[in-house]
Amino acid sequence: MIRIAPFAFALLGVASAQAQVYKCVDAGGKIVYSQDPCPANMKPGTMSRNAPPPPAAAPAAASADKAAKGQAAKSAAPKTAAEQEQAFRKRQQDQAKAAKESGEKSAEAQRKQENCRNARERLAQNEIGGRIARINAQGERYYLDDAQIAQEASRARADVAQACN
C-alpha cells in the first residue's frame, strides 16, 4: 500500500500536465491535430479542457503582438496543396517571363551586331577603291563614278557610326 501511494500521486501529476491539442479543419473538411495553433485559413477547435488562460498584456502591445504573430503564422503555416500549386505556377510564369525577356535581349544584341558587321563590310568595300558595280531596275549592270563612290562611302561611315555605337 505504501508503494502504491507514490505511484498514484505521480499518475495524478502526469494527468494534470497534459499539453494543449488543437483541432484544425480546412476548407475541404480535412481534420488536422497539432500542438501549434491553427493557421489563418483553417477553422480552429480546441481539444484540451485544461488549457491555461493566456497571459494578460497591455492592449496596445497585444494588438501589435497579434499582428506580428498573424504574419508569422501565415508565413510559417503549412500551405495547402492548392496554395503550393498556385505558388509553383507563379514561379513557372516568372521563370518563363524572365527567359522570354532574356531571349529578346539576346536576339536584339545579335541583330545589332549583324547590322554593325554589314555596315563595316560596306564601308570597307567602298574604301578599298576600284570600280563598284550596281544593277539597275532593268537588270543591267552599271558602274559608279568617283562622286557616287564617295557618297556611298560617306553613307557607309554614317551607318557604321549609328549601328556600332
Legacy VTK file of the C-alpha trace (Angstrom):
# vtk DataFile Version 3.0
C-alpha trace
ASCII
DATASET POLYDATA
POINTS 165 float
0.000 0.000 0.000
2.825 2.377 0.789
4.386 1.717 -2.631
1.096 2.323 -4.437
0.555 5.794 -2.886
3.607 7.472 -4.572
2.628 5.810 -7.845
-0.909 7.218 -7.583
0.409 10.718 -6.825
2.792 10.512 -9.796
-0.069 9.399 -12.030
-2.194 12.352 -10.911
0.747 14.735 -11.639
1.165 13.334 -15.132
-2.547 13.610 -15.880
-2.628 17.294 -14.902
0.445 18.125 -17.029
-1.107 17.296 -20.370
-0.376 19.587 -23.347
-2.934 21.559 -25.304
-4.033 19.962 -28.569
-5.552 21.943 -31.427
-8.070 20.567 -33.860
-7.939 22.360 -37.223
-10.449 21.858 -40.046
-9.523 23.126 -43.520
-11.902 24.257 -46.281
-12.106 20.724 -47.705
-13.193 19.282 -44.346
-9.869 17.583 -43.567
-9.128 17.463 -39.824
-5.582 18.019 -38.569
-4.482 17.713 -34.912
-1.372 19.565 -33.711
0.219 21.242 -30.696
0.545 24.513 -32.622
-2.361 26.923 -33.158
-4.290 26.609 -36.415
-3.227 28.680 -39.448
-5.440 31.573 -40.531
-7.029 29.584 -43.381
-8.269 26.751 -41.095
-11.159 26.643 -38.652
-9.831 26.173 -35.082
-11.242 23.897 -32.413
-9.574 23.238 -29.030
-9.450 19.663 -27.746
-7.925 20.174 -24.294
-10.151 21.040 -21.345
-7.349 22.102 -19.012
-5.881 24.872 -21.169
-4.185 27.586 -19.134
-5.547 31.096 -19.737
-3.385 33.287 -21.990
-1.280 35.885 -20.156
-2.810 39.352 -19.972
-0.917 42.046 -21.875
-1.334 45.741 -22.433
-3.970 46.479 -25.139
-1.586 48.327 -27.470
1.110 45.708 -27.073
-1.444 42.936 -27.548
-2.707 44.293 -30.877
0.840 44.785 -32.196
1.779 41.347 -30.898
-1.256 39.779 -32.610
-0.396 41.432 -35.928
3.191 40.164 -35.713
2.021 36.666 -34.750
-0.561 36.692 -37.572
2.111 37.487 -40.147
4.454 34.874 -38.671
1.654 32.290 -38.597
0.808 32.959 -42.246
4.414 32.565 -43.371
5.166 29.612 -41.084
1.828 27.857 -41.602
1.860 24.761 -43.780
0.485 25.527 -47.216
-2.407 23.614 -48.682
-1.983 21.733 -51.931
-3.855 24.459 -53.812
-1.578 27.178 -52.378
1.510 25.133 -53.222
0.241 24.597 -56.778
-0.504 28.302 -57.143
2.970 29.245 -55.882
4.537 26.693 -58.255
2.623 28.068 -61.246
3.609 31.636 -60.315
7.285 30.604 -60.163
6.933 28.917 -63.561
5.345 32.035 -65.068
8.087 34.241 -63.601
10.775 31.944 -64.994
9.115 31.862 -68.419
8.826 35.655 -68.432
12.491 36.047 -67.450
13.551 33.549 -70.138
11.475 35.374 -72.756
12.981 38.747 -71.810
16.456 37.234 -71.872
15.798 35.728 -75.304
14.503 39.046 -76.637
17.576 40.881 -75.307
19.847 38.262 -76.837
18.083 38.484 -80.217
18.267 42.288 -80.137
22.007 42.205 -79.338
22.577 39.701 -82.142
20.615 41.857 -84.600
22.641 44.948 -83.642
25.880 43.013 -84.045
24.811 41.805 -87.502
23.867 45.349 -88.585
27.250 46.652 -87.406
29.096 43.910 -89.296
27.154 44.647 -92.507
27.813 48.392 -92.240
31.555 47.795 -91.713
31.670 45.477 -94.736
30.033 48.131 -96.950
32.451 50.769 -95.672
35.454 48.504 -96.314
34.218 47.761 -99.849
33.909 51.489 -100.593
37.302 52.359 -99.084
39.224 49.636 -100.939
38.882 51.542 -104.177
38.405 50.234 -107.645
35.265 50.011 -109.646
31.940 49.356 -107.918
29.064 47.964 -109.918
25.321 48.051 -109.235
22.346 46.577 -111.086
19.510 48.826 -112.252
15.766 48.078 -112.497
16.122 46.531 -115.976
18.698 44.064 -114.675
21.650 45.781 -116.371
24.955 46.334 -114.636
26.305 49.877 -114.339
29.419 51.286 -112.628
29.554 54.097 -110.074
31.734 57.121 -110.803
34.100 58.656 -108.186
31.480 61.095 -106.810
28.943 58.296 -106.329
31.587 56.105 -104.629
32.470 58.976 -102.240
28.778 59.490 -101.495
28.320 55.733 -100.809
31.406 55.784 -98.542
30.062 58.730 -96.509
26.705 56.932 -96.143
28.513 53.764 -95.037
30.522 55.761 -92.414
27.269 57.209 -91.043
25.744 53.705 -90.900
28.800 52.381 -89.046
28.609 55.269 -86.555
24.928 54.605 -85.979
24.982 50.784 -85.881
28.263 50.283 -83.988
27.870 52.642 -81.058
LINES 1 166
165 0 1 2 3 4 5 6 7 8 9 10 11 12 13 14 15 16 17 18 19 20 21 22 23 24 25 26 27 28 29 30 31 32 33 34 35 36 37 38 39 40 41 42 43 44 45 46 47 48 49 50 51 52 53 54 55 56 57 58 59 60 61 62 63 64 65 66 67 68 69 70 71 72 73 74 75 76 77 78 79 80 81 82 83 84 85 86 87 88 89 90 91 92 93 94 95 96 97 98 99 100 101 102 103 104 105 106 107 108 109 110 111 112 113 114 115 116 117 118 119 120 121 122 123 124 125 126 127 128 129 130 131 132 133 134 135 136 137 138 139 140 141 142 143 144 145 146 147 148 149 150 151 152 153 154 155 156 157 158 159 160 161 162 163 164
